[in-house]
Amino acid sequence: MSFLSLKQLLQFSTLPSENLSNENSLSLTSLSSASSTQVSSNIDLLRQILVCLPVKSLLKFKSISKEWLSIISSQDFIRDHYLVRNRSFPLVPRLFILQVTVGFSPKSSKIKSYYGRQPSGIIPFKTFVFFLHERKFSKSSAAFETLAFNNDPSDIKIIHSCNGLFICRSYRTYYGDFNYDVYNPSTKCFKPLHPSPFRKSSVLKRICSVNMVFDPLRSNYYEVIFIWSSNDGDTFQIETYSSKTGSWRLHRDGFSAPVNMFCSPAGVFWNGSLHWINRECSLYFNASQESLKTMPSPPIPADGFDSKKVKCEYFGACNGHMYFVEVHHSNPTQFDILEMDIDYTGWTVKYHVDLQELAIAYPKMVRADYDFSILLIEEDDVSSNILINIPDKIISYDLKEMSFKKLHDLPSIPTGGAQVTAPRYSAYRYDESLACV
């Protein structure tokens, strides 16, 4: 067995997958006998080289030999690759997934031509997915172009992401059951989550929230957390699926929470737990310990809290920090970014934001009572930014310099000529991962 130098591996990674096969149609020896001799049988060196390469290349290299397949498929390699590519490797570009959901008017006759057919009860929504590079809209970096990965004719939408894995849901009917899949866009592998044996229980009535717990630095397995409501609406039950055991578990007794506890925003994975935020009561759930605890809710504004006065809000985590933002109609261009203390003692104001100059630079943002939303908060040792969606554009706002720049002109959304409602945008960080689903 002969091996390749790092330079040759990088060159080799650009070759199309059809050039690789178990028949060893590509002669490794012909690429470089001198370099291969130097690293021949040096598994540690080979591993150090492979762990720096992108997933797309590694999927090709699995076909070279059983030995390479064994290395790349090992749990330790998958963990180390995630660490190097997403947290330590400086050449990894920042890549985001922007999801746009468009509502079609049910009365529109053109919706039939758009979908091709309109079965009774199908929700008139369509979801589009775009990959956003740090500097430009990038199709070349896209792991996939659509979410039609499971031959499901209904629409598919990302509902949660966690360290490289997505939970996707199929839109079928207004009141019918949904299909749920765990999807790794890097490997294009997915796993349907079949209904649990507890679904026929009289206690479980409606799915309120579906989220994922996945920390590849601790384990190669994930758990999917379902929150169900009972008949009375303010009693809830937790049900989990474990990829390690391939089984479902119904957790203990139900618990009480505000009726709108799990409506919005979605759960956030941080500090080893899933978190949900609410003005009345905020909760976090540690799946490994099967413990549900309360945490401080964001402070109430000086003039009191009224949900009707809230324009938009953001709840998310990045690089060990969990953030909450609440924007009010009374002063939409000025707001605070709050950060939760690591010991859950309370929220601290991390940044003061003023978007007045942004509103002046982009007048379209002012229409309809300041038309914008916060997509992502990104913070690391070098920079701190928020991504803001304004009409037709994605803006990056530097929290330290208090400056902004346009990142993207948003791609046009095909509507087939149908009448549509205002698009609803959501964004997810995309992390490369070899994780198995």
C-alpha positions in Angstrom: 0.0 0.0 0.0 1.4 3.4 -1.0 0.2 6.8 0.2 0.0 10.3 -1.1 1.6 13.6 0.1 -0.5 16.4 1.4 -0.1 18.3 -1.9 -1.1 15.3 -3.9 -4.1 14.6 -1.7 -5.3 18.2 -2.2 -4.9 17.8 -6.0 -6.5 14.4 -5.9 -9.5 15.8 -3.9 -10.6 17.8 -7.0 -11.0 14.7 -9.2 -14.5 13.6 -9.9 -15.8 10.6 -7.9 -16.2 8.5 -11.0 -12.4 8.3 -11.2 -12.3 6.4 -8.0 -13.3 2.8 -7.5 -12.5 -0.3 -5.5 -10.7 -1.6 -8.7 -8.1 1.1 -8.0 -8.5 2.5 -11.5 -6.4 5.4 -10.5 -2.8 4.4 -9.9 -1.5 5.9 -6.7 2.0 4.8 -7.5 2.1 6.8 -10.7 1.2 10.0 -8.9 4.4 10.0 -6.9 6.6 7.0 -5.9 9.1 9.2 -4.0 6.6 10.8 -1.7 4.6 7.7 -1.2 7.7 5.8 -0.1 8.4 8.4 2.6 5.0 7.9 4.2 4.4 4.3 3.3 2.5 2.5 6.0 2.6 5.6 8.2 -1.0 5.5 9.3 -0.6 8.4 11.8 0.7 10.7 9.1 -2.0 9.7 6.7 -4.6 10.4 9.3 -3.1 13.8 10.0 -3.3 14.7 6.3 -6.9 13.3 5.8 -8.3 15.1 8.9 -7.6 18.5 7.2 -9.6 17.7 4.0 -13.2 18.6 3.3 -16.0 16.1 3.5 -16.5 16.0 -0.2 -12.9 14.8 -0.8 -13.1 12.3 2.1 -16.2 10.7 0.6 -14.2 10.0 -2.6 -11.2 8.7 -0.7 -13.3 6.0 1.0 -13.2 4.1 -2.3 -9.4 3.9 -2.5 -9.0 0.9 -0.2 -10.5 -0.8 2.8 -7.8 0.7 5.0 -8.7 4.2 4.0 -12.4 3.4 4.4 -11.7 2.2 7.9 -9.8 5.3 8.9 -12.3 7.8 7.5 -15.3 5.9 9.0 -13.9 5.6 12.5 -15.6 7.4 15.3 -12.4 9.1 16.5 -11.6 10.3 13.0 -15.2 11.8 12.6 -14.8 13.6 15.9 -11.3 15.0 15.1 -12.3 16.0 11.6 -15.2 18.1 13.0 -12.9 19.8 15.5 -10.2 20.6 12.9 -12.5 21.7 10.1 -15.0 23.7 12.1 -13.1 25.1 15.0 -9.4 25.1 14.4 -8.8 25.2 10.6 -8.4 28.8 9.5 -9.2 28.2 5.8 -12.8 27.0 6.4 -15.1 29.6 4.9 -18.1 30.7 6.8 -21.2 29.3 5.2 -24.8 29.8 6.0 -28.0 28.4 4.9 -30.8 30.9 4.2 -34.2 29.3 4.2 -37.1 31.2 2.6 -40.7 30.1 3.1 -43.3 31.7 0.8 -47.0 31.5 1.4 -49.2 31.1 -1.7 -52.8 32.4 -1.7 -55.1 29.4 -1.6 -57.4 31.2 -4.0 -54.7 31.7 -6.6 -55.4 29.6 -9.7 -51.7 29.7 -10.6 -50.6 27.7 -7.6 -51.7 24.6 -9.5 -49.3 25.2 -12.3 -46.6 26.0 -9.8 -46.9 22.7 -7.9 -48.1 20.7 -10.9 -51.0 19.6 -8.9 -52.9 20.7 -5.8 -54.3 17.8 -3.8 -56.9 18.7 -1.3 -55.5 19.9 2.0 -51.9 20.6 0.9 -50.5 23.6 2.7 -49.8 26.3 0.1 -46.2 27.0 1.2 -43.0 26.5 -0.7 -39.5 26.5 0.9 -36.3 27.5 -0.9 -32.8 27.0 0.4 -29.8 29.1 -0.5 -26.1 28.8 0.6 -24.5 32.0 1.6 -20.7 32.2 1.7 -19.0 34.8 3.8 -18.3 37.0 0.8 -20.8 36.0 -1.8 -23.7 33.8 -2.8 -22.0 30.5 -3.5 -23.6 27.5 -5.3 -20.2 25.9 -5.7 -19.9 25.4 -2.0 -23.5 24.1 -1.6 -23.8 20.6 -0.2 -27.2 20.3 -1.8 -29.5 22.6 -3.9 -32.9 21.4 -2.6 -34.3 19.4 0.3 -36.0 16.9 -1.9 -33.9 14.1 -0.6 -36.4 11.5 0.5 -38.7 11.2 -2.6 -41.4 12.9 -0.6 -43.6 15.0 -3.0 -44.6 17.4 -0.2 -42.6 20.4 0.7 -39.6 19.9 3.1 -38.4 22.5 5.6 -35.4 22.7 8.0 -36.8 23.1 11.6 -33.6 22.7 13.6 -29.9 22.4 13.1 -27.2 21.3 15.5 -23.5 21.0 14.7 -23.8 19.8 11.1 -27.1 17.8 11.3 -30.6 19.0 10.4 -34.0 18.0 11.4 -36.3 18.4 8.4 -40.1 18.2 8.3 -42.4 17.5 5.4 -45.4 19.7 4.8 -48.4 17.5 4.0 -51.8 18.8 5.2 -53.2 21.5 7.5 -54.0 19.1 10.3 -52.3 15.8 9.3 -49.1 14.3 10.7 -45.7 15.4 9.5 -42.8 13.3 8.4 -39.5 14.0 10.2 -36.0 13.2 9.0 -32.5 13.6 10.4 -30.3 14.8 7.5 -26.6 15.3 7.1 -26.2 17.6 4.1 -22.4 17.0 3.9 -22.8 13.3 3.3 -26.3 13.5 1.8 -27.4 10.8 4.2 -30.8 10.9 5.9 -32.8 8.8 8.4 -36.6 8.9 8.6 -37.9 9.1 12.2 -40.7 6.7 12.2 -43.5 7.3 14.8 -42.7 6.0 18.3 -44.8 3.3 20.0 -46.1 6.0 22.3 -47.8 8.1 19.6 -51.2 6.3 20.1 -51.2 7.4 23.8 -54.2 9.4 24.8 -51.8 11.8 26.6 -49.8 12.8 23.5 -52.0 15.1 21.4 -49.9 17.6 19.5 -46.2 18.1 18.7 -45.2 21.5 19.9 -41.4 21.4 19.4 -38.8 19.1 17.7 -35.1 19.8 18.4 -31.8 17.9 18.3 -29.1 17.4 20.9 -25.8 16.6 19.1 -22.3 17.4 20.4 -19.7 15.7 18.2 -16.9 16.5 20.6 -18.5 14.4 23.3 -20.3 11.7 21.3 -21.0 10.6 17.7 -24.6 9.9 18.7 -27.5 12.3 18.7 -30.9 12.6 20.3 -34.1 14.1 18.9 -36.3 15.7 21.5 -40.1 15.9 20.9 -42.3 18.1 23.1 -45.9 17.0 23.1 -48.9 18.9 24.6 -51.8 17.2 26.3 -55.5 17.8 26.1 -55.6 20.9 28.3 -52.8 22.6 26.3 -50.6 23.6 29.3 -49.3 20.2 30.3 -46.4 18.8 28.3 -44.6 15.5 27.8 -41.0 14.9 26.6 -40.3 12.0 24.2 -36.7 11.3 22.8 -35.2 9.3 20.1 -31.7 8.0 20.6 -29.5 7.2 17.6 -27.3 5.1 19.9 -30.0 2.6 20.8 -32.3 3.3 17.8 -35.2 3.5 20.2 -37.7 5.9 21.7 -38.2 6.8 25.3 -41.1 8.6 27.1 -39.7 10.7 30.0 -41.4 10.4 33.3 -44.4 12.5 34.1 -45.7 15.5 32.3 -44.8 19.0 33.3 -46.7 22.4 33.3 -45.6 25.4 31.3 -47.1 28.4 29.6 -49.3 27.5 26.7 -47.1 29.4 24.3 -43.9 28.1 25.8 -42.7 26.2 22.7 -44.2 28.4 19.9 -41.3 30.7 19.2 -38.3 30.9 19.0 -37.1 27.3 18.6 -35.1 25.5 21.2 -31.4 26.3 21.4 -28.7 23.7 22.1 -26.1 25.3 24.5 -24.0 24.2 27.5 -25.1 20.6 27.0 -28.8 21.3 27.1 -31.8 22.4 25.1 -33.2 25.8 26.0 -36.6 27.4 25.5 -37.3 31.0 26.4 -40.5 32.6 27.6 -41.4 35.8 29.5 -43.3 33.8 32.1 -41.0 30.8 32.5 -37.8 29.8 30.6 -36.7 26.1 30.7 -33.7 24.0 29.8 -33.5 20.2 29.4 -30.4 18.0 29.8 -31.1 14.8 27.8 -28.3 12.8 29.3 -29.4 13.5 32.8 -33.1 13.6 31.9 -33.5 16.8 33.9 -35.8 19.7 33.2 -34.9 23.0 35.0 -36.0 26.6 35.0 -33.6 29.5 34.1 -34.0 33.2 34.4 -36.2 34.9 31.7 -34.9 38.1 30.0 -35.5 41.2 32.1 -38.8 43.0 31.5 -38.3 46.5 29.9 -38.7 49.5 32.0 -42.1 50.4 30.4 -43.4 46.9 30.9 -43.8 44.0 28.5 -46.4 43.7 25.8 -46.0 40.9 23.2 -47.9 43.1 20.7 -45.1 45.7 21.0 -42.4 43.2 20.0 -41.3 43.6 16.4 -38.9 40.6 16.2 -36.7 38.6 18.4 -33.7 36.3 18.2 -32.6 33.4 20.3 -29.5 31.5 19.5 -26.0 30.2 20.4 -22.5 30.5 18.9 -19.1 29.5 20.2 -20.1 28.9 23.7 -22.4 31.9 24.1 -26.2 32.1 24.2 -27.9 35.3 23.0 -31.3 36.8 23.2 -32.5 39.9 21.3 -35.9 41.7 21.5 -36.7 44.5 19.1 -39.7 46.7 20.0 -41.9 48.7 17.6 -41.4 51.9 19.7 -37.7 52.1 18.9 -36.8 49.4 16.3 -33.3 50.6 15.4 -32.0 50.5 18.9 -31.8 47.3 21.0 -29.6 45.3 23.3 -28.0 41.9 22.8 -28.3 39.9 26.0 -26.0 36.9 26.9 -26.9 34.2 29.4 -24.3 33.6 32.2 -22.7 30.2 32.0 -24.0 29.3 35.5 -27.6 30.5 34.6 -27.5 33.3 37.2 -29.0 35.8 34.7 -28.8 37.8 31.5 -26.1 40.4 30.9 -26.2 43.1 28.2 -23.3 42.2 25.9 -23.8 44.8 23.1 -25.9 48.0 22.5 -26.9 48.2 18.8 -28.0 51.2 16.8 -29.1 50.6 13.2 -30.1 54.2 12.5 -27.3 54.7 9.9 -28.2 51.4 8.3 -31.8 52.6 7.9 -30.5 55.8 6.3 -28.3 53.9 3.9 -31.1 51.5 2.9 -34.4 53.3 2.7 -36.3 50.2 1.9 -35.6 49.0 5.4 -37.8 51.8 6.7 -40.9 50.8 4.8 -43.7 49.0 6.7 -42.4 50.0 10.1 -38.8 49.0 9.6 -38.7 45.8 7.6 -35.9 43.7 8.9 -35.1 40.6 11.0 -32.0 39.3 12.8 -30.8 36.0 11.2 -27.7 35.1 13.1 -25.3 36.3 15.7 -21.7 35.3 15.1 -18.9 35.8 17.6 -15.4 34.5 17.8 -11.9 35.6 19.0 -11.5 37.9 16.0 -14.9 39.4 15.2 -18.5 39.8 16.4 -21.3 40.3 13.9 -25.0 40.0 13.4 -26.5 39.1 10.1 -29.6 41.2 9.3 -32.2 40.6 6.6 -33.5 43.7 5.0 -35.6 43.8 1.8 -33.6 42.1 -1.0 -30.3 42.0 1.0 -28.3 40.4 3.8 -26.3 42.9 5.9 -23.4 42.1 8.2 -23.2 44.5 11.2 -19.9 44.7 13.1 -20.8 44.8 16.8 -17.4 46.1 17.8 -16.8 48.7 15.1 -20.5 49.6 14.9 -20.2 49.5 11.1 -22.0 47.5 8.4 -21.5 46.1 5.0 -23.7 44.3 2.4 -22.9 40.6 2.2 -25.5 39.5 -0.4 -28.2 40.5 -2.7 -30.9 37.9 -2.1 -31.6 35.6 -5.0 -35.0 36.0 -6.6 -37.7 33.6 -5.4 -39.7 31.8 -8.1 -43.4 32.1 -7.6 -44.8 30.8 -10.8 -46.8 34.0 -11.1 -48.9 33.1 -8.1 -49.9 35.7 -5.5 -47.7 35.3 -2.4 -47.4 36.6 1.1 -44.3 38.3 2.4 -41.4 35.8 2.5 -40.3 34.5 5.9 -36.6 34.1 6.3 -34.6 31.9 8.7 -30.9 31.1 8.7 -28.7 28.3 10.0 -25.0 27.9 10.3 -23.7 25.0 8.1 -20.9 22.9 9.6 -19.2 20.2 7.7 -19.6 16.8 9.4 -19.0 13.1 8.6 -21.5 12.2 11.4 -23.6 9.1 10.7 -27.4 9.5 10.9 
